[in-house]
Amino acid sequence: MSATIIEQAKPRLQRSELAVPGSNPSFFEKAAKSNVDCIFLDLEDSIAPDEKETARKNVVAALNEIDWGNKTMLVRINGLDTHYMYKDMIDVVENCPRLDMLLIPKVGVPADLYAVDMLVTQIEIAKKREKKIGFEILIETALGMANVEAIAQASRRLEAMSFGVADYAASTRARTTVIGGAHPEYGVLTDKEGDNPRDFHWNDMWHFAQARMLVACRAYGLRPIDGPFGDFSDPDAYKAAAKRAAILGYEGKWAIHPSQIDLANEVFSPSAAEVEKARRILAAMEQAKKEGKGAVSLDGRLIDVASIKMAENLIEKAKVIGL
C-alpha cells in the first residue's frame, strides 16, 4: 500500500440517479415518492433557452417546498461557457438549504472546478450555510477525459464523476447517434479458417472511457457513476449496460425515465448470495488469523487480505442499503 493516503469522498448511496427537467414541475412529486437514491433537477440540456429562467424558479421552489425524504438532491447547472451558469449558482445555492450537491456539466480542466468552488465557498460564508455542498461532475468531452486525473484532484468538494456518453460521443465524433449501448459495427471478425463461416463479436465502444474515468475516481476517493441510456423502452439493454459498469466498479447509473430506477437499484445492489459469500470469506479469514495463517482456501479458491477488502466493501454497501 502506498504511503500516500487519499481521503475518501463523503459516502452516499448512489445506485440510481434520476434526471428531472426543471421545466416540468408535474414530475417533481412523483420523483420525490420514487425509490431512487439521488435526483438531479436539471437546468441544462433538457431545458430550452427560453425556459431557463422559469426552470430555475421551479427548481428553487421545489427544493424548498417538497418533501424529498432522505434522497440526495442535486441541481445540474448550466455550463461555465454559458451566461446562465452564474444565476443558477447564486439563485439555487443562496436560497436552497436542502441542496446537497451541484452537478457540473462538461468539466474540461481543473480550473473549471476551482471557479465553481470559489463561488460556492463565498455564498456559503455569506449565507452562513452549515451544510457543505458537494460536487458531482460530468466527464463528457474529449478535453475532460484527457484531463480526468487532474480534474479528480481539483476540489475537496468533489465527490463523484458521471460519464456523459452522449456529449462524449459528439465530442469525439463517434459514428453513432444513440445514447449509450452497443453499436453493431464496433467489433472484431474472427480469422479465416478455410471456407468456414467467420464470427463477428460485438465490443463495447465505451469501455476505454469508462475504465479510465473509473481509475481516476478510485485513485482519488471519488464515486464513479455511469451516465444515461437513451432507449428507455429496452430494459434488457439498460440492464446489460448497467451490469458492464457494475462489473468494472461503478457505484450506480443514471435513470432518464422512472422505469429505469428499479433496474439500476437491482444491478448495483449486492445479491443475497454475494452477501452470504462475503460473510463466509470474513469468517474464514478470521479463523485463519486465529491459526496464524495469512491466506486460506474457501470452496476450492484462494482467499487472502485482498479478499477481505472486497468482502468488507460488499458488506458495507449491503448495510447502507439495508439488506
C-alpha positions in Angstrom: 0.0 0.0 0.0 1.3 3.4 -0.9 2.3 5.8 2.0 0.1 8.4 0.2 -3.3 8.2 1.8 -6.2 9.6 -0.2 -9.2 10.9 1.7 -12.4 9.3 0.5 -15.4 11.3 -0.5 -18.4 11.6 1.7 -20.2 8.3 1.4 -23.6 8.4 -0.3 -25.8 5.7 -1.7 -25.9 6.4 -5.4 -27.1 3.3 -7.2 -29.7 5.2 -9.2 -29.7 8.9 -10.2 -32.9 10.3 -11.7 -32.8 13.2 -14.2 -35.8 15.5 -13.7 -36.2 18.5 -16.0 -36.7 21.8 -14.1 -39.2 22.9 -16.6 -41.7 20.1 -15.7 -42.9 20.6 -12.1 -45.5 17.9 -12.6 -42.6 15.4 -12.4 -41.3 16.6 -9.0 -43.7 14.9 -6.6 -43.5 11.6 -8.5 -39.7 11.7 -8.3 -39.8 12.5 -4.6 -42.0 9.4 -4.0 -39.9 7.1 -6.1 -37.3 4.5 -5.0 -34.4 6.4 -6.5 -31.3 7.2 -4.4 -30.4 10.5 -6.0 -32.3 13.1 -8.0 -30.9 15.9 -10.1 -33.2 18.7 -11.1 -31.9 19.8 -14.4 -31.3 23.4 -15.6 -29.1 22.4 -18.5 -29.6 20.1 -21.5 -33.2 19.3 -21.1 -34.3 23.0 -20.8 -34.9 25.1 -23.9 -33.2 28.6 -23.8 -36.5 30.5 -23.4 -37.4 28.3 -20.4 -34.2 28.6 -18.4 -35.4 31.3 -16.0 -38.7 29.6 -15.4 -37.0 26.3 -14.8 -34.6 27.9 -12.3 -37.6 29.4 -10.3 -39.3 26.0 -10.4 -36.3 24.2 -9.0 -35.8 26.7 -6.2 -39.4 26.4 -5.2 -39.4 22.6 -5.4 -36.3 22.2 -3.2 -37.9 24.4 -0.6 -41.5 23.1 -0.7 -41.4 19.4 -1.5 -40.5 16.6 1.0 -37.7 14.8 -0.7 -37.2 12.4 2.2 -33.6 11.1 2.6 -32.8 11.3 -1.1 -29.6 13.1 -2.2 -30.7 16.2 -4.1 -28.6 17.8 -6.8 -29.1 20.5 -9.3 -27.4 20.4 -12.7 -26.3 23.9 -13.5 -25.6 25.2 -17.0 -22.1 25.1 -18.4 -19.4 27.5 -17.4 -19.3 28.7 -21.0 -22.9 30.0 -20.8 -24.4 33.2 -19.4 -27.0 31.1 -17.4 -24.5 29.5 -15.1 -23.8 32.3 -12.6 -27.5 32.9 -12.0 -28.0 29.2 -11.5 -25.3 29.2 -8.9 -26.5 32.3 -7.0 -30.2 31.7 -7.0 -30.0 28.0 -6.1 -27.1 27.9 -3.7 -28.3 31.1 -1.8 -31.9 30.0 -1.5 -32.0 26.2 -1.1 -30.7 24.9 2.2 -32.0 21.4 1.2 -29.5 21.2 -1.7 -26.9 18.5 -1.2 -24.7 18.7 -4.3 -24.2 20.5 -7.6 -23.9 18.6 -10.8 -21.5 20.4 -13.0 -21.6 19.6 -16.8 -18.8 19.4 -19.3 -15.9 19.9 -17.0 -12.8 20.1 -19.1 -9.9 21.4 -16.9 -9.2 21.6 -13.2 -9.7 25.4 -13.3 -13.4 24.8 -14.1 -13.9 23.3 -10.6 -11.8 26.0 -9.0 -14.1 28.6 -10.4 -17.3 26.9 -9.1 -15.7 26.1 -5.8 -14.7 29.7 -5.2 -18.2 31.0 -5.9 -19.9 28.3 -3.7 -17.5 29.0 -0.9 -18.3 32.7 -1.0 -22.0 32.0 -0.9 -21.8 29.6 1.9 -19.8 32.1 4.0 -22.2 34.9 3.2 -25.3 32.9 3.9 -23.7 31.1 6.9 -24.6 27.7 5.5 -23.6 24.9 7.8 -24.1 22.1 5.3 -21.2 22.0 2.8 -22.3 21.5 -0.8 -20.6 18.6 -2.6 -19.9 18.4 -6.3 -20.6 15.7 -8.9 -19.2 16.4 -12.3 -19.8 15.2 -15.8 -16.9 13.9 -17.8 -18.4 14.2 -21.3 -15.8 15.8 -23.6 -12.5 14.7 -25.0 -10.9 17.5 -23.1 -12.4 16.4 -19.8 -11.3 12.8 -20.4 -7.8 13.9 -21.4 -7.6 15.7 -18.0 -9.6 13.4 -15.9 -6.9 12.5 -13.4 -6.0 16.2 -12.7 -9.7 17.1 -12.5 -10.2 14.4 -9.9 -7.8 16.3 -7.6 -9.2 19.8 -8.3 -11.6 20.4 -5.4 -12.2 18.9 -1.9 -15.9 19.3 -2.6 -15.7 16.8 -5.5 -17.5 13.5 -4.6 -18.4 11.8 -7.8 -18.0 11.7 -11.6 -20.6 10.7 -14.1 -19.7 9.5 -17.6 -21.8 11.6 -20.0 -21.8 9.2 -23.0 -23.9 11.3 -25.4 -21.9 14.5 -25.3 -18.7 12.4 -25.2 -19.7 10.7 -28.4 -20.3 14.1 -30.0 -17.0 15.5 -28.7 -15.0 12.5 -30.0 -17.0 12.5 -33.3 -18.0 8.9 -32.7 -20.1 7.4 -35.6 -23.3 6.9 -33.6 -26.4 8.8 -32.8 -27.7 6.7 -29.8 -27.2 7.5 -26.1 -25.1 4.6 -24.7 -25.4 1.0 -25.6 -23.6 -1.0 -28.2 -23.0 -0.4 -32.0 -23.4 -3.3 -34.5 -20.3 -2.2 -36.4 -17.9 -2.0 -33.5 -16.5 -5.4 -33.1 -13.9 -7.9 -34.3 -14.1 -10.6 -37.0 -12.6 -14.0 -36.3 -9.7 -15.2 -38.5 -10.3 -17.2 -41.7 -10.3 -20.9 -41.4 -10.7 -22.3 -44.9 -14.2 -21.9 -46.1 -15.8 -21.9 -42.6 -18.1 -19.0 -41.7 -16.4 -16.3 -39.7 -17.9 -15.0 -36.5 -18.3 -11.3 -35.6 -18.1 -10.4 -31.9 -19.5 -7.1 -30.7 -17.3 -5.0 -28.5 -18.1 -2.1 -26.1 -17.1 1.1 -27.7 -17.3 3.0 -24.4 -15.1 0.6 -22.4 -11.8 2.6 -22.6 -13.5 5.9 -21.5 -15.4 4.2 -18.7 -12.4 2.4 -17.4 -10.2 5.5 -17.5 -12.7 7.6 -15.6 -13.2 4.8 -13.1 -9.5 4.5 -12.3 -9.3 8.3 -11.8 -12.2 8.1 -9.4 -10.9 5.2 -7.4 -7.4 6.6 -7.2 -8.6 9.8 -5.7 -11.5 8.6 -3.5 -14.5 9.5 -5.7 -17.6 7.6 -6.7 -17.8 6.6 -10.4 -21.4 6.8 -11.8 -22.4 5.6 -15.2 -24.5 8.0 -17.2 -27.7 7.8 -19.3 -29.0 5.1 -21.5 -31.3 6.6 -24.1 -33.7 3.8 -25.1 -35.9 3.5 -22.1 -38.2 1.1 -24.0 -35.4 -1.5 -23.8 -34.9 -2.6 -20.2 -32.8 -5.6 -21.1 -30.2 -3.4 -22.9 -30.3 -0.9 -20.0 -29.5 -3.7 -17.5 -26.8 -5.1 -19.7 -25.1 -1.7 -19.8 -25.5 -1.3 -16.1 -24.0 -4.7 -15.4 -21.0 -3.9 -17.5 -20.4 -0.7 -15.5 -21.1 -2.5 -12.2 -18.5 -5.2 -13.0 -15.9 -2.5 -13.7 -16.6 -1.0 -10.3 -19.1 1.7 -10.9 -21.5 2.5 -8.0 -24.6 3.5 -9.9 -26.2 4.6 -13.1 -28.5 7.4 -14.3 -32.1 6.9 -15.0 -33.7 9.2 -17.6 -37.1 7.6 -17.1 -38.7 6.3 -13.9 -38.8 2.7 -15.4 -35.0 2.6 -15.1 -34.8 3.3 -11.4 -35.6 -0.2 -10.1 -33.3 -1.7 -12.8 -30.4 0.4 -11.5 -31.1 -0.3 -7.9 -31.2 -4.1 -8.6 -28.0 -4.2 -10.6 -26.0 -2.0 -8.2 -27.2 -3.8 -5.1 -25.3 -6.9 -3.9 -27.4 -10.1 -4.1 -28.2 -12.2 -1.1 -25.8 -14.9 -2.4 -23.0 -12.3 -2.7 -23.6 -11.0 0.8 -23.5 -14.5 2.2 -20.3 -15.4 0.4 -18.7 -12.2 1.7 -19.7 -13.1 5.2 -18.2 -16.6 4.7 -14.9 -15.1 3.4 -14.7 -12.9 6.5 -15.4 -15.8 8.8 -12.8 -18.0 7.1 -10.2 -15.3 7.3 -10.9 -14.7 10.9 -10.4 -18.4 11.6 -7.2 -18.3 9.6 -6.0 -15.4 11.6 -6.5 -17.3 14.8 -4.5 -20.1 13.3 -1.7 -17.8 12.3 -2.3 -18.1 8.5 -2.2 -15.3 6.0 -4.3 -17.0 3.4 -6.8 -19.8 3.3 -8.9 -21.6 0.7 -12.7 -21.4 0.5 -14.7 -23.5 -1.9 -11.5 -24.5 -3.6 -10.3 -20.9 -4.2 -7.6 -18.9 -2.5 -8.6 -16.0 -0.4 -6.2 -13.5 1.2 -6.1 -9.9 2.5 -7.4 -8.6 -0.8 -10.4 -10.9 -0.5 -11.1 -9.3 2.9 -11.1 -5.8 1.5 -13.5 -6.8 -1.3 -15.8 -8.7 1.1 -15.8 -5.7 3.6 -16.7 -3.3 0.8 -19.7 -5.5 -0.2 -20.9 -6.0 3.3 -20.7 -2.2 4.0 -22.8 -1.5 0.9 -25.3 -4.1 1.9 -25.6 -2.4 5.3 -26.2 1.0 3.8 -28.9 -0.4 1.5 -30.5 -2.2 4.4 -30.0 -5.8 3.1 
